[in-house]
Amino acid sequence: MLPSIYQDAQVRNVTPRCPERNRLGIGLELASGEVVRFALDEAGVAFLAMCLQDYWNSAAGRQSPGSALISRESMSVPSAGENV
């Protein structure tokens, strides 16, 4: 079960990789209309891609080869006072 600390959001945009910063930009729109933007490095993009593939496979009823690689620590639920 996904804890209520996670806000519903829609993907607003994804930028191409910025060669100067070596980052990919992701914008999310919250239900309030606020837009938050993140600049992810290569490791963050790779981890996100693996998690998204795992989600996609799980939704389709398949086990993802990457599932075992996703650490419990990285998938842990933050405490109420922890910023995410």
N, C-alpha and C positions, 0 to 999 in steps of 0.2 A: 504494500500500500504506500502510495506517495504521500508524505506528510504535508499538511496544509501550509507549512512554511514556504513551499515552492509556489510561486505565483504563475498563473496561466499566462502564456505569452504566445504571440504569433511572430514568425520570422518576417522581418521587414525587409532586410537586404543582406546580401553577402557580397563582399568586394573581391576583386582579384587580389592575388598576393602582391604586396607592396615590396618591390625589390630593395628600396632604401632601408626599410625597417624590418624586412623579412617577416612580415606579419600578414594575416588574413583578417579582414574586418567582418564582424557579424553584428547586425542590428536587430534587436527584438523589441516588439511593441507590447507593452503590458495592457491589461484590461482597462486601466485608468487612462490610457492614451499616451502615457509617458514612453519615450523611446530610450532604450539603453543600448550602448554600443561597446563592443569589446574588440580588442586587437589581440589575436592569438598567435603565439609563436608556432614553429613547426611541430614541436612536441605536443602542444595543446591541440592543434588541428588533427594530428595523428590519433591522439587519445579520443577526441570527440568523434572522429570518423569510425573508430573501432566500436565505440559505444552506440553510435547510430546504427551501425550494421548489426550489432547484437540486438538492438530494439527491433529493427526491421525483421530479422530472422525470428525473433520471439513472437512477434505479431503474426507471422506467417506459420508459426508452429514448428520452426526449425531451430536446431541448436547451432549457434554460431561457433566457428573454430576459435574466434577470439574471446569467447566467454570466459574461459579459464584464465585468460591473461588480465582480466579486469580485476584489480585488487579490491578487497573488501574495504580497505581504508579509503580508496578513491571514490567508492560508491557509498560511503557512510553518510548517515543523516546528520546534518549539523545540529548543534544544540540551539536552543531558542535564542541565545544571545550572540551566536556566532554569525558573522557576516559571510555571505556567499556571493 
